């Protein structure tokens, strides 16, 4: 079962209460675009370039290690669908502005945009943003990028660990679980449990 089928089944089961049946059944979500790895289509309010940037930022947050990273799980496409279909217009604008600011600040720091930076530059830049977002903003205007980055990180984790790759390769998953066990033995280095 892939993420598309899982979301459709959950929405139908819940009577559309999660996102509203209209948004899933009326083809507001362009599922074909989510499967498009070469970024040949826009998704919702996002351009191909923005989706590619979101995938690169997400992949810097959750890179490929012994499991595939966020870009392989198409987290950028996931974020594009969620922001386009679930955020209010003012929230969408803040998100798009935050993404642009992230790229502009990177260009100010390194003299090139995020996509052209090396992996170590990307990592260092996002660590800096992460530190900023953990501190209370001294000025509302300067607080925007860190607030955006926290939202972006949250969406990245959500998108990755609800994807097929995240559930089956980064986590251990039992598609049809048996009984609940409140205390399961854990050996250091084992993957955590997850599921759809």
N, CA and C atoms as a LAMMPS dump frame, in Angstrom:
ITEM: TIMESTEP
0
ITEM: NUMBER OF ATOMS
588
ITEM: BOX BOUNDS ff ff ff
-5.0000000000000000e+02 5.0000000000000000e+02
-5.0000000000000000e+02 5.0000000000000000e+02
-5.0000000000000000e+02 5.0000000000000000e+02
ITEM: ATOMS id mol type element x y z
1 1 1 N 0.86 -1.175 0
2 1 2 C 0 0 0
3 1 3 C 0.898 1.228 0
4 2 1 N 0.651 2.186 -0.886
5 2 2 C 1.444 3.399 -0.888
6 2 3 C 0.702 4.512 -0.146
7 3 1 N 1.369 5.654 -0.003
8 3 2 C 0.803 6.762 0.763
9 3 3 C -0.508 7.243 0.169
10 4 1 N -0.607 7.264 -1.156
11 4 2 C -1.824 7.713 -1.828
12 4 3 C -3.015 6.868 -1.404
13 5 1 N -2.854 5.55 -1.484
14 5 2 C -3.957 4.657 -1.111
15 5 3 C -4.306 4.781 0.362
16 6 1 N -3.277 4.906 1.196
17 6 2 C -3.521 5.009 2.635
18 6 3 C -4.327 6.259 2.973
19 7 1 N -3.942 7.396 2.388
20 7 2 C -4.654 8.648 2.671
21 7 3 C -6.087 8.579 2.163
22 8 1 N -6.274 8.023 0.964
23 8 2 C -7.626 7.914 0.413
24 8 3 C -8.497 7.012 1.289
25 9 1 N -7.958 5.898 1.725
26 9 2 C -8.741 4.978 2.552
27 9 3 C -9.1 5.584 3.905
28 10 1 N -8.138 6.253 4.519
29 10 2 C -8.412 6.888 5.81
30 10 3 C -9.478 7.963 5.655
31 11 1 N -9.368 8.774 4.61
32 11 2 C -10.344 9.845 4.399
33 11 3 C -11.738 9.287 4.16
34 12 1 N -11.835 8.227 3.379
35 12 2 C -13.143 7.627 3.112
36 12 3 C -13.705 7.007 4.389
37 13 1 N -12.84 6.301 5.135
38 13 2 C -13.281 5.69 6.396
39 13 3 C -13.799 6.723 7.392
40 14 1 N -13.117 7.831 7.459
41 14 2 C -13.499 8.857 8.428
42 14 3 C -14.57 9.786 7.887
43 15 1 N -15.105 9.465 6.756
44 15 2 C -16.16 10.305 6.195
45 15 3 C -15.644 11.645 5.727
46 16 1 N -14.355 11.688 5.42
47 16 2 C -13.792 12.933 4.934
48 16 3 C -13.564 13.961 6.021
49 17 1 N -13.615 13.559 7.279
50 17 2 C -13.483 14.543 8.352
51 17 3 C -12.071 15.078 8.495
52 18 1 N -11.069 14.343 8.028
53 18 2 C -9.695 14.799 8.172
54 18 3 C -9.403 16.026 7.321
55 19 1 N -9.62 15.911 6.033
56 19 2 C -9.368 17.032 5.132
57 19 3 C -10.625 17.509 4.429
58 20 1 N -11.686 16.802 4.612
59 20 2 C -12.911 17.107 3.894
60 20 3 C -12.966 16.253 2.65
61 21 1 N -14.035 15.543 2.485
62 21 2 C -14.162 14.619 1.354
63 21 3 C -14.035 15.352 0.029
64 22 1 N -14.501 16.588 -0.029
65 22 2 C -14.447 17.326 -1.287
66 22 3 C -13.015 17.483 -1.779
67 23 1 N -12.067 17.753 -0.866
68 23 2 C -10.699 17.996 -1.315
69 23 3 C -10.056 16.741 -1.869
70 24 1 N -10.407 15.563 -1.356
71 24 2 C -9.817 14.332 -1.87
72 24 3 C -10.559 13.804 -3.086
73 25 1 N -11.853 13.867 -3.061
74 25 2 C -12.64 13.256 -4.116
75 25 3 C -12.818 14.154 -5.332
76 26 1 N -12.661 15.448 -5.159
77 26 2 C -12.866 16.368 -6.278
78 26 3 C -11.573 16.622 -7.05
79 27 1 N -10.573 15.77 -6.817
80 27 2 C -9.298 15.863 -7.525
81 27 3 C -8.574 17.177 -7.287
82 28 1 N -8.731 17.775 -6.111
83 28 2 C -7.96 18.967 -5.788
84 28 3 C -6.491 18.624 -5.601
85 29 1 N -6.198 17.415 -5.163
86 29 2 C -4.821 16.989 -4.994
87 29 3 C -4.376 16.324 -6.281
88 30 1 N -3.292 16.802 -6.812
89 30 2 C -2.766 16.251 -8.056
90 30 3 C -1.794 15.123 -7.693
91 31 1 N -2.35 13.916 -7.548
92 31 2 C -1.529 12.782 -7.103
93 31 3 C -0.468 12.419 -8.127
94 32 1 N -0.75 12.611 -9.403
95 32 2 C 0.243 12.287 -10.414
96 32 3 C 1.483 13.143 -10.248
97 33 1 N 1.299 14.399 -9.856
98 33 2 C 2.441 15.288 -9.662
99 33 3 C 3.298 14.831 -8.49
100 34 1 N 2.674 14.191 -7.49
101 34 2 C 3.45 13.712 -6.352
102 34 3 C 4.385 12.587 -6.771
103 35 1 N 4.039 11.849 -7.804
104 35 2 C 4.879 10.748 -8.263
105 35 3 C 5.903 11.202 -9.298
106 36 1 N 5.923 12.476 -9.618
107 36 2 C 6.764 12.989 -10.687
108 36 3 C 8.119 13.408 -10.127
109 37 1 N 9.108 12.545 -10.279
110 37 2 C 10.415 12.787 -9.679
111 37 3 C 11.231 13.82 -10.441
112 38 1 N 10.886 14.126 -11.691
113 38 2 C 11.709 15.053 -12.459
114 38 3 C 11.175 16.488 -12.398
115 39 1 N 10.23 16.752 -11.531
116 39 2 C 9.709 18.103 -11.291
117 39 3 C 9.172 18.754 -12.558
118 40 1 N 8.464 18.001 -13.382
119 40 2 C 7.96 18.569 -14.629
120 40 3 C 6.6 19.226 -14.455
121 41 1 N 6.027 19.183 -13.251
122 41 2 C 4.715 19.782 -13.023
123 41 3 C 4.733 20.646 -11.764
124 42 1 N 3.958 21.722 -11.815
125 42 2 C 3.719 22.507 -10.613
126 42 3 C 2.718 21.741 -9.749
127 43 1 N 2.763 21.996 -8.447
128 43 2 C 1.789 21.393 -7.538
129 43 3 C 1.153 22.529 -6.744
130 44 1 N -0.144 22.688 -6.886
131 44 2 C -0.853 23.726 -6.135
132 44 3 C -0.277 25.097 -6.404
133 45 1 N 0.124 25.781 -5.333
134 45 2 C 0.66 27.14 -5.453
135 45 3 C 2.166 27.161 -5.701
136 46 1 N 2.784 25.989 -5.784
137 46 2 C 4.243 25.908 -5.887
138 46 3 C 4.707 25.59 -7.303
139 47 1 N 5.783 26.272 -7.693
140 47 2 C 6.393 26.016 -9.003
141 47 3 C 7.33 24.813 -8.91
142 48 1 N 7.77 24.349 -10.064
143 48 2 C 8.712 23.233 -10.112
144 48 3 C 9.98 23.556 -9.329
145 49 1 N 10.471 24.771 -9.5
146 49 2 C 11.702 25.181 -8.813
147 49 3 C 11.534 25.207 -7.301
148 50 1 N 10.387 25.692 -6.824
149 50 2 C 10.137 25.721 -5.384
150 50 3 C 10.059 24.307 -4.805
151 51 1 N 9.444 23.398 -5.546
152 51 2 C 9.334 22.007 -5.081
153 51 3 C 10.715 21.369 -5.021
154 52 1 N 11.531 21.654 -6.026
155 52 2 C 12.89 21.125 -6.032
156 52 3 C 13.677 21.673 -4.836
157 53 1 N 13.529 22.973 -4.553
158 53 2 C 14.196 23.582 -3.395
159 53 3 C 13.713 22.934 -2.097
160 54 1 N 12.399 22.731 -1.975
161 54 2 C 11.873 22.105 -0.754
162 54 3 C 12.424 20.69 -0.573
163 55 1 N 12.563 19.952 -1.674
164 55 2 C 13.143 18.61 -1.584
165 55 3 C 14.595 18.663 -1.119
166 56 1 N 15.354 19.631 -1.604
167 56 2 C 16.762 19.747 -1.208
168 56 3 C 16.897 20.159 0.259
169 57 1 N 16.058 21.1 0.709
170 57 2 C 16.091 21.506 2.118
171 57 3 C 15.689 20.318 2.996
172 58 1 N 14.616 19.631 2.611
173 58 2 C 14.158 18.463 3.372
174 58 3 C 15.225 17.376 3.394
175 59 1 N 15.923 17.186 2.278
176 59 2 C 16.958 16.153 2.214
177 59 3 C 18.181 16.531 3.04
178 60 1 N 18.39 17.806 3.272
179 60 2 C 19.468 18.232 4.156
180 60 3 C 19.078 17.956 5.61
181 61 1 N 17.792 18.094 5.912
182 61 2 C 17.299 17.8 7.26
183 61 3 C 17.322 16.292 7.513
184 62 1 N 16.818 15.509 6.571
185 62 2 C 16.788 14.041 6.67
186 62 3 C 17.509 13.455 5.45
187 63 1 N 18.849 13.417 5.499
188 63 2 C 19.605 12.945 4.334
189 63 3 C 19.588 11.424 4.212
190 64 1 N 20.036 10.969 3.066
191 64 2 C 20.197 9.542 2.851
192 64 3 C 21.357 9.046 3.707
193 65 1 N 21.097 8.017 4.476
194 65 2 C 22.136 7.356 5.272
195 65 3 C 22.065 5.88 4.892
196 66 1 N 21.818 5.018 5.868
197 66 2 C 21.584 3.619 5.507
198 66 3 C 20.132 3.415 5.08
199 67 1 N 19.33 4.472 5.141
200 67 2 C 17.967 4.477 4.609
201 67 3 C 17.833 5.664 3.66
202 68 1 N 16.906 5.603 2.71
203 68 2 C 16.722 6.718 1.776
204 68 3 C 16.337 8.01 2.51
205 69 1 N 16.712 9.133 1.921
206 69 2 C 16.442 10.427 2.522
207 69 3 C 15.094 11.015 2.119
208 70 1 N 14.876 12.249 2.56
209 70 2 C 13.597 12.927 2.342
210 70 3 C 13.314 13.188 0.865
211 71 1 N 14.346 13.461 0.075
212 71 2 C 14.129 13.711 -1.352
213 71 3 C 13.616 12.445 -2.042
214 72 1 N 14.167 11.302 -1.676
215 72 2 C 13.721 10.033 -2.249
216 72 3 C 12.265 9.757 -1.878
217 73 1 N 11.869 10.171 -0.674
218 73 2 C 10.482 9.985 -0.217
219 73 3 C 9.549 11.063 -0.77
220 74 1 N 10.085 11.987 -1.573
221 74 2 C 9.305 13.06 -2.211
222 74 3 C 8.591 13.942 -1.186
223 75 1 N 9.342 14.326 -0.172
224 75 2 C 8.784 15.17 0.88
225 75 3 C 8.439 16.555 0.339
226 76 1 N 9.198 17.063 -0.624
227 76 2 C 8.878 18.367 -1.217
228 76 3 C 7.504 18.375 -1.857
229 77 1 N 7.167 17.301 -2.563
230 77 2 C 5.854 17.191 -3.176
231 77 3 C 4.771 17.093 -2.096
232 78 1 N 5.045 16.347 -1.045
233 78 2 C 4.101 16.218 0.076
234 78 3 C 3.823 17.593 0.693
235 79 1 N 4.875 18.346 0.962
236 79 2 C 4.722 19.679 1.568
237 79 3 C 3.919 20.582 0.639
238 80 1 N 4.196 20.51 -0.663
239 80 2 C 3.456 21.336 -1.627
240 80 3 C 1.963 21.05 -1.57
241 81 1 N 1.589 19.777 -1.478
242 81 2 C 0.169 19.408 -1.416
243 81 3 C -0.45 19.893 -0.106
244 82 1 N 0.219 19.655 1.008
245 82 2 C -0.331 20.045 2.312
246 82 3 C -0.511 21.557 2.394
247 83 1 N 0.511 22.314 2.036
248 83 2 C 0.414 23.783 2.123
249 83 3 C -0.627 24.31 1.145
250 84 1 N -0.659 23.784 -0.077
251 84 2 C -1.607 24.264 -1.089
252 84 3 C -3.053 23.955 -0.724
253 85 1 N -3.301 22.768 -0.169
254 85 2 C -4.672 22.332 0.055
255 85 3 C -5.178 22.52 1.487
256 86 1 N -4.29 22.664 2.447
257 86 2 C -4.732 22.697 3.84
258 86 3 C -4.468 24.017 4.552
259 87 1 N -3.602 24.849 4.034
260 87 2 C -3.299 26.124 4.681
261 87 3 C -4.234 27.209 4.167
262 88 1 N -4.543 28.169 5.031
263 88 2 C -5.315 29.349 4.618
264 88 3 C -4.418 30.232 3.755
265 89 1 N -5.029 31.152 3.028
266 89 2 C -4.288 31.994 2.08
267 89 3 C -3.154 32.767 2.763
268 90 1 N -3.401 33.339 3.949
269 90 2 C -2.345 34.101 4.629
270 90 3 C -1.224 33.182 5.108
271 91 1 N -1.555 31.944 5.513
272 91 2 C -0.535 30.98 5.928
273 91 3 C 0.292 30.528 4.732
274 92 1 N -0.383 30.352 3.586
275 92 2 C 0.335 29.982 2.359
276 92 3 C 1.341 31.065 1.986
277 93 1 N 0.895 32.322 2.065
278 93 2 C 1.78 33.437 1.719
279 93 3 C 2.986 33.478 2.645
280 94 1 N 2.755 33.299 3.96
281 94 2 C 3.864 33.29 4.92
282 94 3 C 4.846 32.158 4.613
283 95 1 N 4.302 30.998 4.238
284 95 2 C 5.166 29.857 3.932
285 95 3 C 6.005 30.133 2.694
286 96 1 N 5.369 30.608 1.62
287 96 2 C 6.095 30.902 0.374
288 96 3 C 7.124 32.007 0.614
289 97 1 N 6.753 33.047 1.376
290 97 2 C 7.697 34.115 1.701
291 97 3 C 8.862 33.577 2.53
292 98 1 N 8.565 32.683 3.474
293 98 2 C 9.608 32.078 4.3
294 98 3 C 10.588 31.261 3.468
295 99 1 N 10.075 30.528 2.481
296 99 2 C 10.933 29.74 1.593
297 99 3 C 11.846 30.662 0.79
298 100 1 N 11.282 31.772 0.287
299 100 2 C 12.08 32.738 -0.471
300 100 3 C 13.133 33.389 0.424
301 101 1 N 12.76 33.713 1.657
302 101 2 C 13.693 34.329 2.602
303 101 3 C 14.821 33.366 2.949
304 102 1 N 14.485 32.09 3.121
305 102 2 C 15.511 31.079 3.396
306 102 3 C 16.554 31.089 2.289
307 103 1 N 16.112 31.131 1.049
308 103 2 C 17.025 31.123 -0.093
309 103 3 C 17.817 32.431 -0.183
310 104 1 N 17.148 33.573 0.061
311 104 2 C 17.82 34.875 -0.003
312 104 3 C 18.896 34.998 1.072
313 105 1 N 18.591 34.564 2.282
314 105 2 C 19.574 34.641 3.371
315 105 3 C 20.766 33.733 3.095
316 106 1 N 20.52 32.608 2.476
317 106 2 C 21.611 31.709 2.089
318 106 3 C 22.518 32.4 1.072
319 107 1 N 21.901 33.109 0.129
320 107 2 C 22.676 33.819 -0.891
321 107 3 C 23.507 34.936 -0.265
322 108 1 N 22.938 35.614 0.743
323 108 2 C 23.691 36.658 1.444
324 108 3 C 24.881 36.061 2.19
325 109 1 N 24.684 34.903 2.775
326 109 2 C 25.725 34.273 3.584
327 109 3 C 26.839 33.669 2.725
328 110 1 N 26.488 32.962 1.654
329 110 2 C 27.473 32.216 0.864
330 110 3 C 27.707 32.776 -0.538
331 111 1 N 26.921 33.776 -0.936
332 111 2 C 27.078 34.34 -2.269
333 111 3 C 26.443 33.488 -3.355
334 112 1 N 25.666 32.495 -2.952
335 112 2 C 24.956 31.648 -3.913
336 112 3 C 23.715 31.096 -3.229
337 113 1 N 22.73 30.748 -4.041
338 113 2 C 21.484 30.262 -3.445
339 113 3 C 21.663 28.846 -2.899
340 114 1 N 20.67 28.374 -2.173
341 114 2 C 20.74 27.098 -1.455
342 114 3 C 21.062 25.935 -2.387
343 115 1 N 20.463 25.924 -3.563
344 115 2 C 20.648 24.819 -4.508
345 115 3 C 22.093 24.701 -4.988
346 116 1 N 22.836 25.8 -5.007
347 116 2 C 24.208 25.781 -5.501
348 116 3 C 25.241 25.578 -4.392
349 117 1 N 24.792 25.563 -3.149
350 117 2 C 25.705 25.375 -2.024
351 117 3 C 26.143 23.92 -1.909
352 118 1 N 27.296 23.726 -1.295
353 118 2 C 27.766 22.359 -1.044
354 118 3 C 26.94 21.75 0.095
355 119 1 N 27.056 20.438 0.264
356 119 2 C 26.305 19.764 1.327
357 119 3 C 26.69 20.306 2.693
358 120 1 N 27.964 20.576 2.907
359 120 2 C 28.388 21.086 4.219
360 120 3 C 27.868 22.508 4.453
361 121 1 N 27.843 23.342 3.41
362 121 2 C 27.287 24.691 3.544
363 121 3 C 25.796 24.627 3.854
364 122 1 N 25.071 23.744 3.159
365 122 2 C 23.639 23.583 3.411
366 122 3 C 23.403 23.159 4.854
367 123 1 N 24.171 22.184 5.295
368 123 2 C 24.03 21.677 6.663
369 123 3 C 24.294 22.78 7.68
370 124 1 N 25.405 23.488 7.52
371 124 2 C 25.758 24.556 8.465
372 124 3 C 24.704 25.655 8.495
373 125 1 N 24.196 26.004 7.325
374 125 2 C 23.167 27.05 7.233
375 125 3 C 21.886 26.628 7.957
376 126 1 N 21.444 25.394 7.753
377 126 2 C 20.221 24.925 8.415
378 126 3 C 20.419 24.752 9.919
379 127 1 N 21.625 24.39 10.34
380 127 2 C 21.912 24.322 11.787
381 127 3 C 21.78 25.721 12.395
382 128 1 N 22.266 26.715 11.673
383 128 2 C 22.145 28.107 12.125
384 128 3 C 20.676 28.525 12.244
385 129 1 N 19.877 28.196 11.238
386 129 2 C 18.443 28.514 11.286
387 129 3 C 17.757 27.775 12.433
388 130 1 N 18.167 26.545 12.664
389 130 2 C 17.582 25.76 13.74
390 130 3 C 17.872 26.391 15.092
391 131 1 N 19.093 26.873 15.279
392 131 2 C 19.446 27.549 16.539
393 131 3 C 18.622 28.822 16.706
394 132 1 N 18.46 29.568 15.614
395 132 2 C 17.667 30.807 15.668
396 132 3 C 16.224 30.539 16.064
397 133 1 N 15.628 29.488 15.505
398 133 2 C 14.215 29.226 15.766
399 133 3 C 13.988 28.757 17.19
400 134 1 N 15.03 28.272 17.865
401 134 2 C 14.886 27.836 19.251
402 134 3 C 14.964 28.996 20.233
403 135 1 N 15.534 30.117 19.778
404 135 2 C 15.615 31.315 20.611
405 135 3 C 14.397 32.193 20.359
406 136 1 N 13.875 32.865 21.402
407 136 2 C 12.747 33.769 21.166
408 136 3 C 13.193 34.939 20.288
409 137 1 N 12.4 35.282 19.27
410 137 2 C 12.799 36.38 18.377
411 137 3 C 12.793 37.716 19.109
412 138 1 N 13.858 38.492 18.874
413 138 2 C 13.947 39.819 19.483
414 138 3 C 13.096 40.82 18.713
415 139 1 N 12.957 40.561 17.433
416 139 2 C 12.189 41.447 16.561
417 139 3 C 11.291 40.571 15.684
418 140 1 N 10.015 40.914 15.609
419 140 2 C 9.058 40.096 14.832
420 140 3 C 9.529 39.901 13.396
421 141 1 N 10.042 40.95 12.761
422 141 2 C 10.46 40.852 11.366
423 141 3 C 11.6 39.86 11.209
424 142 1 N 12.551 39.909 12.122
425 142 2 C 13.681 38.984 12.049
426 142 3 C 13.299 37.595 12.52
427 143 1 N 12.156 37.445 13.177
428 143 2 C 11.717 36.145 13.658
429 143 3 C 11.087 35.291 12.59
430 144 1 N 10.794 35.86 11.415
431 144 2 C 10.071 35.114 10.385
432 144 3 C 10.806 33.879 9.865
433 145 1 N 12.086 33.982 9.449
434 145 2 C 12.742 32.782 8.925
435 145 3 C 12.825 31.632 9.926
436 146 1 N 13.206 31.884 11.209
437 146 2 C 13.239 30.762 12.141
438 146 3 C 11.866 30.131 12.356
439 147 1 N 10.81 30.954 12.415
440 147 2 C 9.461 30.411 12.57
441 147 3 C 9.126 29.556 11.35
442 148 1 N 9.466 30.033 10.174
443 148 2 C 9.251 29.261 8.96
444 148 3 C 10.018 27.948 9.03
445 149 1 N 11.257 28 9.483
446 149 2 C 12.083 26.802 9.488
447 149 3 C 11.518 25.734 10.423
448 150 1 N 10.978 26.127 11.544
449 150 2 C 10.361 25.144 12.449
450 150 3 C 9.167 24.475 11.753
451 151 1 N 8.34 25.273 11.105
452 151 2 C 7.208 24.725 10.356
453 151 3 C 7.702 23.773 9.275
454 152 1 N 8.743 24.176 8.562
455 152 2 C 9.283 23.341 7.484
456 152 3 C 9.815 22.024 8.042
457 153 1 N 10.54 22.086 9.165
458 153 2 C 11.054 20.857 9.777
459 153 3 C 9.919 19.929 10.188
460 154 1 N 8.877 20.498 10.792
461 154 2 C 7.728 19.689 11.205
462 154 3 C 7.075 18.995 10.013
463 155 1 N 6.891 19.733 8.916
464 155 2 C 6.294 19.153 7.706
465 155 3 C 7.213 18.085 7.103
466 156 1 N 8.514 18.299 7.183
467 156 2 C 9.474 17.328 6.656
468 156 3 C 9.384 16.012 7.416
469 157 1 N 9.368 16.1 8.735
470 157 2 C 9.284 14.889 9.559
471 157 3 C 7.955 14.174 9.317
472 158 1 N 6.876 14.938 9.264
473 158 2 C 5.551 14.365 9.006
474 158 3 C 5.522 13.663 7.653
475 159 1 N 5.975 14.375 6.617
476 159 2 C 5.964 13.808 5.274
477 159 3 C 6.837 12.576 5.149
478 160 1 N 8.005 12.613 5.765
479 160 2 C 8.923 11.49 5.639
480 160 3 C 8.412 10.242 6.358
481 161 1 N 8.001 10.411 7.602
482 161 2 C 7.63 9.241 8.387
483 161 3 C 6.219 8.733 8.106
484 162 1 N 5.463 9.432 7.267
485 162 2 C 4.183 8.886 6.795
486 162 3 C 4.295 8.389 5.36
487 163 1 N 5.473 8.528 4.765
488 163 2 C 5.688 7.988 3.419
489 163 3 C 5.964 6.49 3.518
490 164 1 N 5.839 5.822 2.408
491 164 2 C 6.131 4.385 2.384
492 164 3 C 7.58 4.129 2.773
493 165 1 N 8.489 4.942 2.266
494 165 2 C 9.91 4.781 2.589
495 165 3 C 10.145 4.981 4.082
496 166 1 N 9.588 6.049 4.632
497 166 2 C 9.778 6.322 6.059
498 166 3 C 9.213 5.235 6.948
499 167 1 N 8.008 4.769 6.607
500 167 2 C 7.351 3.74 7.432
501 167 3 C 8.019 2.385 7.33
502 168 1 N 8.45 2.022 6.144
503 168 2 C 8.93 0.649 5.963
504 168 3 C 10.444 0.514 6.02
505 169 1 N 11.192 1.605 5.73
506 169 2 C 12.65 1.487 5.723
507 169 3 C 13.32 2.214 6.876
508 170 1 N 12.779 3.36 7.293
509 170 2 C 13.366 4.077 8.424
510 170 3 C 12.796 3.573 9.753
511 171 1 N 11.556 3.126 9.732
512 171 2 C 10.909 2.569 10.915
513 171 3 C 10.617 1.099 10.676
514 172 1 N 10.34 0.369 11.753
515 172 2 C 9.834 -0.996 11.61
516 172 3 C 8.324 -0.884 11.536
517 173 1 N 7.714 -1.623 10.665
518 173 2 C 6.274 -1.488 10.495
519 173 3 C 5.604 -2.847 10.385
520 174 1 N 4.501 -2.967 11.075
521 174 2 C 3.644 -4.132 10.915
522 174 3 C 2.361 -3.584 10.322
523 175 1 N 2.082 -3.937 9.047
524 175 2 C 0.943 -3.346 8.348
525 175 3 C -0.377 -3.684 9.027
526 176 1 N -0.518 -4.909 9.504
527 176 2 C -1.722 -5.293 10.232
528 176 3 C -1.277 -5.769 11.608
529 177 1 N -1.271 -4.855 12.586
530 177 2 C -0.751 -5.227 13.898
531 177 3 C -1.675 -6.192 14.63
532 178 1 N -1.096 -6.939 15.53
533 178 2 C -1.867 -7.839 16.386
534 178 3 C -2.276 -7.109 17.651
535 179 1 N -2.002 -7.692 18.75
536 179 2 C -2.39 -7.077 20.026
537 179 3 C -1.421 -5.962 20.395
538 180 1 N -1.877 -5.094 21.273
539 180 2 C -1.056 -3.989 21.75
540 180 3 C -0.115 -4.493 22.836
541 181 1 N 1.15 -4.158 22.695
542 181 2 C 2.127 -4.48 23.726
543 181 3 C 2.717 -3.167 24.202
544 182 1 N 2.404 -2.803 25.431
545 182 2 C 2.842 -1.511 25.979
546 182 3 C 4.329 -1.441 26.226
547 183 1 N 4.969 -2.565 26.437
548 183 2 C 6.399 -2.583 26.726
549 183 3 C 7.049 -3.627 25.813
550 184 1 N 7.785 -3.154 24.825
551 184 2 C 8.446 -4.038 23.879
552 184 3 C 9.949 -3.917 24.08
553 185 1 N 10.659 -5.017 24.159
554 185 2 C 12.114 -4.938 24.337
555 185 3 C 12.761 -4.16 23.187
556 186 1 N 13.73 -3.342 23.529
557 186 2 C 14.427 -2.526 22.536
558 186 3 C 15.924 -2.744 22.697
559 187 1 N 16.582 -3.014 21.601
560 187 2 C 18.027 -3.167 21.601
561 187 3 C 18.617 -1.93 20.937
562 188 1 N 19.665 -1.383 21.525
563 188 2 C 20.288 -0.167 20.988
564 188 3 C 20.617 -0.348 19.502
565 189 1 N 20.209 0.633 18.698
566 189 2 C 20.464 0.6 17.267
567 189 3 C 19.288 0.099 16.441
568 190 1 N 18.27 -0.469 17.092
569 190 2 C 17.099 -0.927 16.348
570 190 3 C 16.28 0.268 15.886
571 191 1 N 15.54 0.071 14.796
572 191 2 C 14.649 1.119 14.317
573 191 3 C 13.421 1.201 15.226
574 192 1 N 12.854 2.392 15.329
575 192 2 C 11.626 2.575 16.113
576 192 3 C 10.454 1.977 15.35
577 193 1 N 9.346 1.766 16.051
578 193 2 C 8.149 1.239 15.405
579 193 3 C 7.364 2.363 14.744
580 194 1 N 6.737 2.083 13.639
581 194 2 C 5.907 3.063 12.957
582 194 3 C 4.833 2.37 12.173
583 195 1 N 3.95 3.136 11.608
584 195 2 C 2.884 2.575 10.788
585 195 3 C 2.103 3.666 10.108
586 196 1 N 1.26 3.256 9.202
587 196 2 C 0.435 4.203 8.455
588 196 3 C -0.657 4.736 9.323
